[in-house]
Amino acid sequence: MTLKPYNFKFLSLILIIGLSFSCKNQLKQNTYYSPNYKDGSIERHDGLGFEIPRKYEIDVVYFNESPKQNFEVIEPLSITQEIPLEEKQTQNGKMLYRGNHQIEKQNLLNKMIESALALGASALIDVKYQVFSTSTTTGYTFTGKAVRYVLK
């Protein structure tokens, strides 16, 4: 049995089509869904689904960690900001869900880091944040301590 040239073209075409369909199913975006309480539908959110950590000019150590170097406390820091509720968060004057504004929280943390840098700090330790809500706003409070590393 000999294969004719047109059989190779036909087989290669079938192979390419088969590969394109088999690879298509594996390339999907990361998505997650959340309920929309106003109209009963489901909202779709595309993206990574997690926050990528950033590098800062000074060390930022959260409340559940401790710095490896010895330090002295320069000053405790606290910063608070309130954000008005968005229209989609309320219905009939009632809050349906809290907003979780990652951008606003990141901006507050950046302001706190700038304050620590202005004090001459080497690190910002014991960083905590709290979320609070009122009938018209959602707010964030960041607390921490500006510290300077010392040699002992």
Secondary structure, 3 states (H helix, E strand, C coil): CCCCHHHHHHHHHHHHHHHHHHHHCCCCCCEEEEECCCCCCEEEEECCCCCCCCCCCCEEEECCCCCCCCEEEEEEEEEEEEEECCHHHEECCEECCCCCCHHHHHHHHHHHHHHHHHCCCCEEEEEEEEEEECCCEEEEEEEEEEEEECCC
